[in-house]
Amino acid sequence: MRLIFVKILFICCFGLMASGCSSLGDLFSGDSDEKSEEKYAGWNSQKFRDEAKKAVDDGSYEKAIELYEALESRYPYGQYAAQTQIDIAYAYYKNGDSEAAIAAADRFIKTNPRNANVDYAYYLKGLVNYNRDIGFVDRFLPTDTAQRDTSSANTALKNFEELLRRYPSSRYRADAKQRMVALNNNIAMHEVHIARYYLKRHAYIAAANRASGVVEKYQRTPAVPFALQVMQEAYENLGMKELASNSKRIYDLNYPDGPPVPDQATATFSNRVWDIIGFDK
């Protein structure tokens, strides 16, 4: 009986503590909101916009996000409400918050489907995924991004394709198309890396299938000659002499001087070191 009483008492005390913590949290939250109101007391929408733009120009993206969110909260139906939404998305993107940037862009598209800047929202989604996971190492060291997971690249490709399909006259069309070329090149070379991995594991059928997929789907990419080399080696090991000969013939016919673009994974000493270390794999 005493044990039951102790348990009941413990549960009651825990409930009171949780309730107290909740009330305390609400109190602190209220204080924070009040301080925010005091901080921006007397600010009109133009003041918010000017200061937020200045923060963006200065690279202070967290500050810009704070200002844009305060502006949206205070003037949710103002003249620049739609522009504020897309500005928040851009600030999130520049601050490296990919998920928040995409969510904000999607919200803008859903809320303002006829807005003149809606094509930019689609373009921004592509940019976010195009640059996703690119950090310090990628910007300053010679990594081979084709060796990495291509899920974000595939998503970016779909984003840009949707932009071009919906808005063929968009001013972002040219840049999107160039990025799509780069994405296709990267995805194709990623497939070659997988095919080479299969070769090393003596999985010759898988290697040949993966490489032939590159030749079929990514004909205009620099990955094709490397895929043909994989096909030739895989077919030779499988004893398929005719297919191996065909792969070599196509390679020699189209690339008599070798691949027009060097293999990034082994192009330089630094790339070879990076590849040996295996940080990209």
Residue pairs with C-beta under 8 A, 6 or more apart in sequence:
36 70
40 48
40 70
40 74
43 51
43 74
45 71
45 74
45 75
45 78
45 79
45 80
48 67
48 68
48 70
48 71
48 74
48 75
49 71
49 80
49 84
51 67
52 63
52 64
52 67
52 68
52 71
52 87
52 91
53 64
55 61
55 63
55 64
55 67
56 64
56 87
56 90
56 91
56 94
59 94
61 91
61 92
61 94
61 95
62 95
64 87
64 91
65 88
65 91
65 92
65 95
68 84
68 87
68 88
68 91
69 88
71 84
72 81
72 84
72 85
72 88
75 81
75 84
78 84
82 108
82 111
82 112
82 115
82 117
83 117
85 104
85 107
85 108
85 111
85 112
86 104
86 105
86 108
86 117
86 120
86 121
86 124
88 104
89 101
89 104
89 105
89 108
89 121
89 124
90 101
90 124
92 98
92 100
92 101
92 104
93 101
93 124
93 127
93 128
98 128
98 129
98 132
101 124
101 128
102 125
102 128
102 129
105 121
105 122
105 124
105 125
105 128
106 121
106 125
108 115
108 118
108 121
109 118
109 121
109 122
112 118
118 167
119 163
119 166
119 167
119 170
119 171
119 172
120 172
122 159
122 162
122 163
122 166
122 167
123 159
123 160
123 163
123 170
123 172
123 175
123 176
125 159
126 156
126 159
126 160
126 163
126 176
126 179
127 156
128 156
129 152
129 153
129 155
129 156
129 159
130 152
130 153
130 156
130 179
130 183
132 152
132 156
133 148
133 152
134 145
137 143
137 279
138 145
141 270
141 274
142 268
142 270
142 271
142 274
143 274
143 279
143 280
144 264
144 265
144 271
144 274
144 275
144 280
145 186
145 280
146 185
146 186
146 187
146 189
146 190
146 192
146 193
146 264
146 265
147 190
147 193
147 265
147 275
147 280
147 281
148 190
148 280
150 186
150 187
150 190
153 183
153 186
153 187
153 190
154 183
154 187
156 179
156 183
157 180
157 183
157 184
157 187
160 176
160 177
160 179
160 180
160 183
161 180
163 170
163 172
163 173
163 176
164 170
164 173
164 176
164 177
167 173
170 176
184 218
184 220
184 221
185 218
185 221
185 222
185 223
187 218
188 214
188 217
188 218
188 221
188 222
188 223
188 224
188 227
189 221
189 222
189 223
189 226
189 264
191 210
191 211
191 213
191 214
191 218
191 223
191 227
192 210
192 211
192 214
192 223
192 226
192 227
192 230
193 265
194 210
195 206
195 207
195 208
195 210
195 211
195 214
195 227
195 230
195 234
196 207
196 230
198 204
198 206
198 207
198 210
198 234
199 207
199 230
199 233
199 234
202 237
204 234
204 235
204 237
204 238
205 234
205 238
207 230
207 233
207 234
208 230
208 231
208 234
208 235
208 238
208 243
210 230
211 227
211 228
211 230
211 231
211 234
212 227
212 231
214 221
214 223
214 224
214 227
215 224
215 227
215 228
215 231
218 224
222 259
222 260
222 261
224 254
225 251
225 254
225 255
225 258
225 259
225 260
226 259
226 263
228 247
228 248
228 250
228 251
228 255
229 247
229 251
231 243
231 244
231 247
232 244
232 247
232 248
232 251
233 244
235 241
235 243
235 244
235 247
236 244
264 271
265 271
265 275
266 272
266 275
274 280
